[in-house]
């Protein structure tokens, strides 16, 4: 194969054999080193190859190119759990290469829409601001919108350590015991610093969470083209664990903003016509190819739930990345700098956050029968408290009515006791709802219009 041109991370190769789109390419450098790439475009006489490790050291007259006849694949095995890999699925924990039971294309296979089962069953994250107000449901894709400098990495690690699917309980007033045996976490870090990568590894290894987790880490100094493969490697591992081993898999990847930036860089190097803010016009389709790999399949015990994390540039929700992500996924959990500046961690803003499938994850027979009602009541009381806070700024607290002052106190207590939570503090859903009822005692009894009197009297002791 003759290399015609080298541009950035791209090679233009004259093809003299049948080559397929997305085919894996092996590149032998003049010094004997080997690199890999993938086919981006094919025409009658030339092939455009994207090189994962970059084109440094490539000499057109002394570099060999070989097409392998297959796409990029991941060797899957139960031994993926407990291991740390790089963005291309190679061990980076010093351990041996896992013995693969099968090789799977990282692009997966489309799920027949008719075969999809509706997301159901509550996943307990141990975070009150999520479990109590915007619950995560098995098979759901629920992104986390953050900003630069906010502790989204710490929150991601905490969710990964604590998350579990609850066993259904015959007693509607009690949460079932956590079933951790068939639950796994696949964690993908995209474009993170070495410090962040070390943090994630230490967080998982400091607890038993590493035993049920597989980590795929792409560092900031790794080639941008590798970021395109990292989340797909993680999802391929998740699909094997879920659909072939019957496990409930939670996939967390951070930061999708770095992934999209890499996609824009690759698009620019290919001289494609840019879309909004320079991102390729197929950004929506590309993100959907990742997010839509979450879900449940009828007749299959396992499931894939996704929590993509992204940092909104300048906190702009209308930026293409959070905007398109919001269209594809079922809600969003939003972190704000305002709460973080008050020392509230995690700084989850309850009111603009949303879980569109929350009603499928709460209710009788799964958690406590008052879960939905206490959640609605907390939303209403907190909204009233924020309105009272705005009035107090304009009129002064002394000018507020007794009810307004009660809501003002509730808002402060709700933020400091319910939303704020220690990094090592894990709350069961029962503890979360008990805390919610305790805080609702601060507001006037007559204002609890979103919950039935029987629940208020049973749990609130008003």
C-alpha positions as CSV (number, residue, x, y, z in Angstrom):
1,X,0.0,0.0,0.0
2,X,1.4,3.4,-1.0
3,X,0.9,6.4,1.3
4,X,0.0,9.5,-0.8
5,X,-0.3,12.1,1.8
6,X,-0.1,12.7,5.6
7,X,-2.3,15.4,7.2
8,X,-2.5,15.6,11.0
9,X,-3.7,12.2,12.2
10,X,-4.9,11.2,8.7
11,X,-3.2,9.1,6.0
12,X,-4.3,9.1,2.4
13,X,-3.5,5.6,1.1
14,X,-3.7,4.2,-2.4
15,X,-5.7,1.0,-2.1
16,X,-5.1,-2.0,-4.3
17,X,-7.5,-4.4,-2.5
18,X,-11.1,-4.4,-1.4
19,X,-11.3,-2.2,1.7
20,X,-14.4,-1.6,3.9
21,X,-15.5,1.4,5.9
22,X,-14.4,1.3,9.5
23,X,-11.9,-1.5,8.8
24,X,-8.9,-1.7,11.2
25,X,-5.5,-0.8,9.7
26,X,-2.1,-1.8,11.0
27,X,0.7,0.7,10.3
28,X,4.4,-0.3,10.6
29,X,6.7,2.7,11.1
30,X,10.3,2.8,9.8
31,X,11.7,2.2,13.3
32,X,9.7,-1.0,13.7
33,X,7.0,0.3,15.9
34,X,3.4,-0.5,15.1
35,X,0.4,1.7,15.2
36,X,-3.2,1.2,14.4
37,X,-6.0,3.2,12.7
38,X,-9.4,2.9,11.1
39,X,-10.8,3.6,7.7
40,X,-12.8,6.8,7.4
41,X,-13.6,7.0,3.7
42,X,-13.2,4.8,0.7
43,X,-13.3,5.6,-3.0
44,X,-12.2,3.8,-6.1
45,X,-8.5,4.6,-5.8
46,X,-7.7,5.9,-2.3
47,X,-8.6,5.2,1.3
48,X,-8.6,7.8,4.2
49,X,-7.2,6.3,7.4
50,X,-7.4,7.8,10.8
51,X,-4.4,6.9,13.0
52,X,-5.1,6.4,16.7
53,X,-1.6,7.2,18.0
54,X,-1.0,10.1,15.6
55,X,1.2,10.2,12.5
56,X,4.5,11.1,14.3
57,X,7.4,9.2,12.7
58,X,5.4,8.3,9.5
59,X,7.5,8.5,6.3
60,X,5.4,7.8,3.2
61,X,8.3,6.1,1.5
62,X,9.2,3.8,4.4
63,X,5.9,3.1,6.2
64,X,3.9,-0.1,5.7
65,X,0.1,-0.2,5.8
66,X,-1.9,-3.4,6.1
67,X,-5.7,-3.7,6.2
68,X,-6.8,-6.3,8.7
69,X,-10.2,-7.1,7.2
70,X,-12.1,-6.4,10.5
71,X,-13.2,-3.4,12.6
72,X,-11.9,-2.3,16.0
73,X,-12.9,-5.0,18.5
74,X,-12.8,-5.7,22.2
75,X,-12.1,-9.1,23.6
76,X,-14.9,-9.8,26.1
77,X,-14.8,-12.0,29.2
78,X,-16.1,-11.9,32.8
79,X,-12.5,-11.1,33.7
80,X,-13.0,-7.5,32.5
81,X,-14.4,-6.8,35.9
82,X,-11.8,-5.7,38.4
83,X,-9.5,-4.4,35.7
84,X,-8.3,-1.0,34.4
85,X,-7.8,-0.5,30.6
86,X,-6.7,2.4,28.4
87,X,-9.0,4.0,25.8
88,X,-8.4,1.2,23.3
89,X,-9.1,-1.6,25.7
90,X,-5.4,-2.5,26.5
91,X,-4.5,-3.2,30.2
92,X,-3.0,-0.3,32.0
93,X,-3.0,-1.8,35.5
94,X,0.1,-4.0,35.0
95,X,-2.0,-7.1,34.7
96,X,-2.0,-9.6,31.8
97,X,-4.3,-9.3,28.8
98,X,-7.6,-11.0,29.7
99,X,-8.2,-14.2,27.8
100,X,-11.2,-13.3,25.6
101,X,-14.1,-15.6,25.2
102,X,-15.2,-13.7,22.1
103,X,-14.4,-10.6,20.1
104,X,-17.1,-8.0,19.7
105,X,-17.2,-5.0,17.4
106,X,-17.1,-1.8,19.5
107,X,-19.9,-0.3,17.4
108,X,-22.3,-3.0,18.7
109,X,-25.5,-4.0,17.0
110,X,-28.7,-2.0,16.9
111,X,-31.5,-3.1,19.2
112,X,-34.7,-3.9,17.5
113,X,-37.2,-1.3,18.8
114,X,-39.9,-4.0,19.1
115,X,-37.6,-6.0,21.4
116,X,-37.0,-3.1,23.8
117,X,-38.6,-3.4,27.2
118,X,-39.6,-0.2,29.0
119,X,-37.1,1.0,31.6
120,X,-38.3,0.0,35.1
121,X,-37.0,-0.7,38.6
122,X,-35.4,1.8,40.9
123,X,-31.6,2.1,41.1
124,X,-30.4,3.4,44.4
125,X,-27.4,5.8,44.1
126,X,-27.2,6.6,47.8
127,X,-27.5,10.3,46.9
128,X,-30.6,11.9,48.4
129,X,-30.9,14.7,45.8
130,X,-31.2,12.0,43.1
131,X,-33.0,9.1,44.8
132,X,-35.5,11.4,46.6
133,X,-36.4,13.8,43.8
134,X,-35.2,12.6,40.4
135,X,-34.7,8.8,40.7
136,X,-32.6,6.8,38.3
137,X,-34.4,3.9,36.6
138,X,-32.8,0.6,35.3
139,X,-32.5,1.0,31.5
140,X,-32.6,4.8,31.6
141,X,-30.0,7.3,30.3
142,X,-29.8,10.2,32.7
143,X,-27.0,12.7,32.0
144,X,-25.3,14.9,34.5
145,X,-24.8,18.6,33.4
146,X,-22.0,20.3,35.2
147,X,-19.5,23.2,34.8
148,X,-15.8,23.4,34.9
149,X,-14.5,23.4,38.5
150,X,-17.6,21.7,40.0
151,X,-17.1,18.3,41.8
152,X,-18.7,16.1,39.1
153,X,-15.8,13.7,39.1
154,X,-16.3,13.1,42.9
155,X,-20.0,12.7,42.4
156,X,-19.4,10.2,39.6
157,X,-17.1,8.2,41.7
158,X,-19.5,8.2,44.6
159,X,-22.4,7.0,42.4
160,X,-20.2,4.2,41.0
161,X,-19.2,3.1,44.5
162,X,-22.7,3.1,45.9
163,X,-25.2,2.3,43.1
164,X,-27.2,-0.9,43.4
165,X,-30.5,-2.3,42.1
166,X,-33.0,-2.8,45.0
167,X,-34.8,-6.1,45.5
168,X,-38.5,-5.9,45.2
169,X,-40.2,-5.9,48.6
170,X,-43.6,-7.3,49.5
171,X,-43.8,-4.6,52.3
172,X,-44.5,-1.3,50.5
173,X,-43.3,0.7,53.4
174,X,-39.8,-0.8,53.3
175,X,-37.0,-0.6,50.8
176,X,-35.7,-4.0,49.7
177,X,-32.1,-5.1,50.4
178,X,-29.5,-4.0,47.8
179,X,-28.7,-6.7,45.3
180,X,-25.0,-6.1,44.5
181,X,-24.1,-9.6,43.2
182,X,-25.5,-9.2,39.7
183,X,-24.7,-5.4,39.5
184,X,-21.7,-4.1,37.6
185,X,-20.3,-0.6,36.8
186,X,-18.4,0.2,33.6
187,X,-16.6,3.5,34.0
188,X,-15.1,5.4,31.0
189,X,-13.0,8.5,31.6
190,X,-12.5,10.5,28.3
191,X,-9.7,13.1,28.0
192,X,-9.1,13.3,31.7
193,X,-5.8,14.4,33.3
194,X,-3.4,12.0,34.9
195,X,-4.4,13.3,38.3
196,X,-8.1,12.7,37.6
197,X,-7.3,9.2,36.3
198,X,-5.3,8.4,39.5
199,X,-8.2,9.7,41.6
200,X,-10.7,7.4,39.9
201,X,-8.4,4.4,40.3
202,X,-7.8,5.1,43.9
203,X,-11.5,5.7,44.6
204,X,-12.5,2.3,43.1
205,X,-9.6,0.4,44.8
206,X,-10.2,1.9,48.2
207,X,-13.4,0.0,48.4
208,X,-14.7,-3.3,47.0
209,X,-16.2,-1.4,44.1
210,X,-13.3,-2.3,41.9
211,X,-14.3,-6.0,42.1
212,X,-17.5,-5.3,40.2
213,X,-16.2,-2.5,37.9
214,X,-14.3,-2.2,34.6
215,X,-12.5,1.1,34.0
216,X,-11.5,2.5,30.6
217,X,-9.3,5.6,30.9
218,X,-8.3,7.9,28.1
219,X,-5.9,10.6,29.3
220,X,-5.6,14.2,28.1
221,X,-2.2,13.6,26.4
222,X,-3.5,10.5,24.5
223,X,-4.4,11.1,20.9
224,X,-7.7,12.8,20.3
225,X,-8.7,10.1,17.9
226,X,-8.6,7.5,20.7
227,X,-11.4,9.4,22.5
228,X,-13.7,8.3,19.7
229,X,-13.2,4.7,20.7
230,X,-13.2,4.9,24.5
231,X,-16.9,5.2,25.2
232,X,-17.6,2.5,22.6
233,X,-15.1,0.2,24.2
234,X,-16.9,0.7,27.5
235,X,-20.4,0.1,26.0
236,X,-19.2,-3.1,24.3
237,X,-18.0,-4.4,27.6
238,X,-21.4,-3.4,29.2
239,X,-23.4,-5.1,26.4
240,X,-21.5,-8.4,27.0
241,X,-22.0,-8.2,30.8
242,X,-25.7,-7.2,30.5
243,X,-27.0,-9.2,27.5
244,X,-24.9,-12.3,27.7
245,X,-24.2,-12.6,31.5
246,X,-27.5,-11.2,32.6
247,X,-26.0,-8.4,34.8
248,X,-27.5,-5.0,35.6
249,X,-24.8,-2.6,34.3
250,X,-24.4,1.1,35.1
251,X,-22.2,2.9,32.5
252,X,-20.7,6.2,33.6
253,X,-18.6,8.2,31.2
254,X,-17.0,11.6,31.8
255,X,-16.4,14.0,30.1
256,X,-18.6,13.9,27.0
257,X,-17.5,17.5,26.2
258,X,-14.0,16.2,25.6
259,X,-15.4,13.5,23.3
260,X,-17.3,16.1,21.3
261,X,-14.2,18.4,21.1
262,X,-12.2,15.4,19.7
263,X,-15.0,14.8,17.2
264,X,-14.9,18.4,16.1
265,X,-11.1,18.2,15.7
266,X,-11.4,15.1,13.6
267,X,-14.1,16.7,11.5
268,X,-12.0,19.8,10.9
269,X,-9.0,17.7,9.8
270,X,-11.3,16.0,7.3
271,X,-12.3,19.4,5.9
272,X,-16.0,18.7,6.6
273,X,-18.5,21.6,6.5
274,X,-19.0,22.6,10.1
275,X,-22.4,22.9,11.9
276,X,-23.3,24.9,15.0
277,X,-20.2,26.4,16.7
278,X,-17.9,24.4,14.5
279,X,-19.2,20.9,15.5
280,X,-20.0,18.5,12.7
281,X,-23.5,18.3,11.4
282,X,-23.7,14.7,12.5
283,X,-23.0,15.4,16.2
284,X,-26.6,14.5,17.1
285,X,-26.4,11.2,15.3
286,X,-23.1,10.4,16.8
287,X,-24.2,11.0,20.3
288,X,-27.4,9.0,19.7
289,X,-25.3,6.1,18.6
290,X,-23.8,6.1,22.1
291,X,-26.8,7.0,24.3
292,X,-29.3,4.6,22.5
293,X,-27.2,1.6,23.5
294,X,-28.8,1.9,26.9
295,X,-31.9,0.0,27.7
296,X,-33.6,-3.4,28.4
297,X,-34.5,-6.2,26.0
298,X,-37.5,-8.4,26.5
299,X,-36.6,-11.8,27.7
300,X,-33.2,-10.7,28.9
301,X,-32.5,-10.4,32.6
302,X,-29.7,-7.8,32.2
303,X,-29.9,-4.1,31.4
304,X,-27.7,-1.1,30.6
305,X,-28.2,2.2,32.4
306,X,-26.2,5.2,31.4
307,X,-25.0,8.4,33.3
308,X,-23.1,10.5,30.8
309,X,-21.4,13.5,32.4
310,X,-20.6,16.7,30.5
311,X,-19.3,20.1,31.4
312,X,-21.4,22.9,29.9
313,X,-19.0,25.5,28.4
314,X,-19.6,28.7,30.4
315,X,-22.6,27.1,32.0
316,X,-24.6,27.5,28.7
317,X,-27.4,25.0,28.5
318,X,-28.1,26.0,24.9
319,X,-24.6,24.9,23.8
320,X,-24.8,22.1,21.2
321,X,-23.5,19.4,23.5
322,X,-26.0,19.7,26.4
323,X,-28.7,20.8,24.0
324,X,-28.5,17.7,21.8
325,X,-27.8,15.4,24.8
326,X,-31.1,16.7,26.4
327,X,-33.0,15.7,23.2
328,X,-31.7,12.2,23.2
329,X,-31.8,11.3,26.9
330,X,-34.6,11.1,29.5
331,X,-33.9,14.1,31.7
332,X,-30.9,15.7,33.3
333,X,-29.3,16.2,36.7
334,X,-27.8,19.8,36.9
335,X,-25.0,20.9,39.1
336,X,-24.7,24.7,39.8
337,X,-22.0,27.0,40.9
338,X,-24.4,29.0,43.1
339,X,-24.9,26.0,45.5
340,X,-21.3,25.0,45.3
341,X,-20.2,28.5,46.4
342,X,-22.4,28.0,49.6
343,X,-20.4,24.9,50.4
344,X,-23.2,22.5,49.4
345,X,-21.8,19.3,47.9
346,X,-23.0,17.8,45.7
347,X,-24.4,21.1,44.3
348,X,-27.4,19.5,42.6
349,X,-30.0,22.0,41.6
350,X,-33.3,20.2,42.3
351,X,-35.8,22.4,40.4
352,X,-34.3,22.4,36.9
353,X,-33.2,18.8,37.2
354,X,-35.5,16.2,35.7
355,X,-35.9,12.4,35.4
356,X,-38.7,11.8,32.9
357,X,-39.0,8.1,34.0
358,X,-39.1,8.8,37.7
359,X,-42.6,7.4,38.1
360,X,-41.4,4.1,36.8
361,X,-38.8,3.9,39.6
362,X,-40.8,4.8,42.6
363,X,-44.0,3.5,44.2
364,X,-45.5,0.6,46.0
365,X,-43.7,-2.7,45.9
366,X,-40.4,-1.2,45.0
367,X,-39.5,1.4,47.6
368,X,-41.9,3.1,50.0
369,X,-45.4,3.8,48.9
370,X,-45.1,7.5,49.7
371,X,-42.0,8.0,47.6
372,X,-43.8,9.9,44.8
373,X,-45.8,12.0,47.2
374,X,-42.9,13.1,49.4
375,X,-40.9,13.9,46.2
376,X,-43.6,16.1,44.9
377,X,-44.1,17.8,48.3
378,X,-40.4,18.5,48.6
379,X,-40.4,20.1,45.1
380,X,-43.3,22.3,46.0
381,X,-41.9,23.4,49.4
382,X,-38.5,24.1,48.0
383,X,-39.9,26.2,45.2
384,X,-41.9,28.2,47.7
385,X,-38.8,28.6,49.9
386,X,-36.8,30.0,47.0
387,X,-39.6,32.5,46.2
388,X,-39.6,33.6,49.9
389,X,-35.8,34.0,49.7
390,X,-36.2,36.4,46.8
391,X,-38.9,38.3,48.6
392,X,-36.6,38.6,51.7
393,X,-33.9,40.2,49.5
394,X,-36.3,42.8,48.3
395,X,-38.5,43.5,51.3
396,X,-36.4,42.1,54.2
397,X,-37.1,39.1,56.2
398,X,-39.1,41.0,58.8
399,X,-41.7,41.9,56.2
400,X,-42.4,38.3,55.4
401,X,-45.5,36.4,56.7
402,X,-45.1,33.5,59.1
403,X,-45.7,31.0,56.3
404,X,-43.0,32.7,54.2
405,X,-40.5,32.6,57.0
406,X,-41.3,28.9,57.5
407,X,-40.6,28.2,53.8
408,X,-37.4,30.3,54.0
409,X,-36.2,28.1,56.9
410,X,-37.2,25.0,55.0
411,X,-35.2,26.0,51.9
412,X,-32.0,26.6,54.0
413,X,-32.4,23.3,55.9
414,X,-33.3,21.4,52.7
415,X,-30.0,22.6,51.0
416,X,-27.8,22.0,54.0
417,X,-29.3,18.6,55.2
418,X,-31.0,17.0,52.2
419,X,-29.0,18.1,49.2
420,X,-25.6,18.4,50.9
421,X,-24.1,15.0,51.6
422,X,-20.7,13.7,52.5
423,X,-18.6,12.0,49.9
424,X,-18.5,8.9,52.0
425,X,-22.1,9.1,53.2
426,X,-24.4,6.6,51.6
427,X,-28.2,7.0,52.4
428,X,-30.7,4.3,51.6
429,X,-33.9,5.5,50.0
430,X,-35.7,4.9,53.3
431,X,-33.3,7.2,55.1
432,X,-33.8,9.8,52.3
433,X,-37.6,9.7,52.6
434,X,-37.5,9.8,56.4
435,X,-35.2,12.9,56.2
436,X,-37.7,14.5,53.7
437,X,-40.6,14.0,56.0
438,X,-38.6,15.4,58.9
439,X,-37.8,18.6,56.9
440,X,-41.5,18.9,55.8
441,X,-42.4,19.4,59.5
442,X,-40.9,22.9,59.1
443,X,-43.7,24.0,56.7
444,X,-47.3,24.7,57.7
445,X,-49.3,21.4,57.9
446,X,-52.1,22.9,55.8
447,X,-49.7,23.5,52.9
448,X,-49.0,19.8,52.4
449,X,-51.5,19.5,49.5
450,X,-49.3,17.1,47.4
451,X,-49.5,14.2,49.9
452,X,-52.4,12.3,51.3
453,X,-53.2,12.9,55.0
454,X,-52.7,9.2,55.8
455,X,-49.0,9.4,54.6
456,X,-48.4,12.7,56.4
457,X,-49.7,11.3,59.7
458,X,-48.0,7.9,59.4
459,X,-44.5,9.1,58.3
460,X,-44.4,12.8,59.4
461,X,-46.0,12.5,62.8
462,X,-47.6,15.9,62.4
